[in-house]
Amino acid sequence: MGKHGMDELLTALRAVGEATRLRILALLGRGELTVGELVHILEQSQPRVSRHLKLMGEAGILDRFQEGTQVFYRLADVGVGAKLNDALLTLVADGDKALYADMKALDAIRAERFERAQAYFRSHAEEWDQIRSLYVAEAEVEQALQDVQGGKQVKRLLDVGTGTGRILDVFAPLADQALGIDVSRDMLAVARGNLAHKGLENCQVRLGDMYDLGLADGSQDLIIFHQVLHFADDPAKAIREAARALASGGCILIADFAPHTEEYLRDEQAHRRLGFADEEITAMGESAGLKRTDLRHLDGGKLRVTIWRFDKV
């Protein structure tokens, strides 16, 4: 280990060598949390908790991201900090009284968050069910997506327009790390509740833009657009941005409607496009430098679902 690496490790060790910071690390080992949630669990003042978080962030132990008025923290997943986090989480004793109380408080927060999110979901469920009734059962679409993907294990999965987080749930067993992005904070609340409720700790969600993912070139192994592109003003741009973020040897799966005439979906549900022809999405993928390797149609109602697979060779 070089001098730079040694300094980095010492800084990280100092950043976690304190009781409250170890408690924070253990809590974030269960998933991302807001500053307010950490303050509530730790029963310390916000300035004090924020100081701990700032120090841990500067040392590469934590990642911080803002979503509107909320600030979220999660454990770093790269660098010395990530390796140290992994090692420390195996050493932190589950039987410790303070940690046990922290985890009970976390469970209570998650239960409340899940119920709040479900209340939102229930208030919108009727209109979603109305749309779903028009086409093949969602379980069939999910199974077809899995079949087209081939069951290959991937390091990083990105679900664009994650909604309730359902696709993250379906594909979580195949991914080391899975990220869902959505432009709706309400939907992210639903997704967070669902993921926490199911204990899917390899899955995260965040506010994100399909046209500007904020992810490094070639960083994702599998990218999924599930019933998303018909909302897009510029679906070709969204596919180009996904192709940029896709690793060589990776694939993009797109599930969307074939062309249809259900105009009310445009008026009432903000669908910008009434489906896509096979060749239209194919041309978008090819112009982004991708190769179409699969195409399937699922019939089962007024709306036909098409699945496209593109590979980056």
ChimeraX attribute file (.defattr): number of C-alpha atoms within 10 A of each C-alpha:
attribute: neighborCount
match mode: 1-to-1
recipient: residues
	/A:1	7
	/A:2	7
	/A:3	8
	/A:4	8
	/A:5	11
	/A:6	12
	/A:7	12
	/A:8	16
	/A:9	20
	/A:10	11
	/A:11	18
	/A:12	23
	/A:13	17
	/A:14	12
	/A:15	22
	/A:16	23
	/A:17	10
	/A:18	11
	/A:19	10
	/A:20	16
	/A:21	17
	/A:22	18
	/A:23	20
	/A:24	25
	/A:25	22
	/A:26	22
	/A:27	22
	/A:28	20
	/A:29	16
	/A:30	17
	/A:31	19
	/A:32	21
	/A:33	19
	/A:34	17
	/A:35	18
	/A:36	16
	/A:37	16
	/A:38	25
	/A:39	16
	/A:40	16
	/A:41	20
	/A:42	21
	/A:43	11
	/A:44	13
	/A:45	12
	/A:46	15
	/A:47	10
	/A:48	12
	/A:49	19
	/A:50	16
	/A:51	11
	/A:52	17
	/A:53	23
	/A:54	16
	/A:55	18
	/A:56	25
	/A:57	20
	/A:58	13
	/A:59	20
	/A:60	22
	/A:61	28
	/A:62	22
	/A:63	18
	/A:64	16
	/A:65	13
	/A:66	12
	/A:67	11
	/A:68	8
	/A:69	6
	/A:70	11
	/A:71	13
	/A:72	18
	/A:73	20
	/A:74	22
	/A:75	26
	/A:76	21
	/A:77	16
	/A:78	11
	/A:79	12
	/A:80	18
	/A:81	25
	/A:82	17
	/A:83	14
	/A:84	17
	/A:85	23
	/A:86	14
	/A:87	11
	/A:88	16
	/A:89	16
	/A:90	10
	/A:91	9
	/A:92	14
	/A:93	12
	/A:94	13
	/A:95	8
	/A:96	10
	/A:97	10
	/A:98	13
	/A:99	19
	/A:100	13
	/A:101	13
	/A:102	21
	/A:103	18
	/A:104	12
	/A:105	17
	/A:106	20
	/A:107	14
	/A:108	13
	/A:109	14
	/A:110	19
	/A:111	15
	/A:112	13
	/A:113	19
	/A:114	21
	/A:115	15
	/A:116	14
	/A:117	21
	/A:118	19
	/A:119	13
	/A:120	15
	/A:121	18
	/A:122	11
	/A:123	9
	/A:124	11
	/A:125	12
	/A:126	11
	/A:127	12
	/A:128	12
	/A:129	10
	/A:130	10
	/A:131	12
	/A:132	14
	/A:133	14
	/A:134	14
	/A:135	18
	/A:136	17
	/A:137	14
	/A:138	11
	/A:139	10
	/A:140	12
	/A:141	20
	/A:142	17
	/A:143	12
	/A:144	18
	/A:145	24
	/A:146	16
	/A:147	10
	/A:148	17
	/A:149	17
	/A:150	9
	/A:151	12
	/A:152	9
	/A:153	16
	/A:154	18
	/A:155	13
	/A:156	20
	/A:157	28
	/A:158	30
	/A:159	25
	/A:160	26
	/A:161	26
	/A:162	28
	/A:163	25
	/A:164	23
	/A:165	26
	/A:166	17
	/A:167	21
	/A:168	28
	/A:169	17
	/A:170	14
	/A:171	20
	/A:172	20
	/A:173	15
	/A:174	17
	/A:175	20
	/A:176	13
	/A:177	19
	/A:178	27
	/A:179	21
	/A:180	27
	/A:181	23
	/A:182	23
	/A:183	16
	/A:184	14
	/A:185	15
	/A:186	14
	/A:187	21
	/A:188	24
	/A:189	22
	/A:190	22
	/A:191	29
	/A:192	25
	/A:193	23
	/A:194	22
	/A:195	22
	/A:196	20
	/A:197	15
	/A:198	10
	/A:199	13
	/A:200	18
	/A:201	15
	/A:202	17
	/A:203	24
	/A:204	22
	/A:205	22
	/A:206	21
	/A:207	19
	/A:208	19
	/A:209	14
	/A:210	24
	/A:211	16
	/A:212	12
	/A:213	17
	/A:214	11
	/A:215	14
	/A:216	11
	/A:217	13
	/A:218	16
	/A:219	17
	/A:220	26
	/A:221	21
	/A:222	26
	/A:223	26
	/A:224	23
	/A:225	23
	/A:226	23
	/A:227	18
	/A:228	20
	/A:229	26
	/A:230	19
	/A:231	17
	/A:232	16
	/A:233	12
	/A:234	13
	/A:235	18
	/A:236	19
	/A:237	16
	/A:238	22
	/A:239	25
	/A:240	20
	/A:241	19
	/A:242	29
	/A:243	25
	/A:244	20
	/A:245	23
	/A:246	27
	/A:247	21
	/A:248	15
	/A:249	11
	/A:250	21
	/A:251	25
	/A:252	27
	/A:253	22
	/A:254	22
	/A:255	23
	/A:256	24
	/A:257	25
	/A:258	18
	/A:259	16
	/A:260	14
	/A:261	11
	/A:262	13
	/A:263	13
	/A:264	11
	/A:265	14
	/A:266	15
	/A:267	10
	/A:268	9
	/A:269	13
	/A:270	12
	/A:271	18
	/A:272	16
	/A:273	18
	/A:274	20
	/A:275	22
	/A:276	18
	/A:277	14
	/A:278	17
	/A:279	9
	/A:280	10
	/A:281	20
	/A:282	20
	/A:283	15
	/A:284	17
	/A:285	24
	/A:286	16
	/A:287	13
	/A:288	19
	/A:289	16
	/A:290	22
	/A:291	18
	/A:292	19
	/A:293	12
	/A:294	13
	/A:295	16
	/A:296	14
	/A:297	16
	/A:298	18
	/A:299	13
	/A:300	13
	/A:301	13
	/A:302	13
	/A:303	23
	/A:304	18
	/A:305	22
	/A:306	23
	/A:307	23
	/A:308	22
	/A:309	22
	/A:310	22
	/A:311	22
	/A:312	21
	/A:313	11
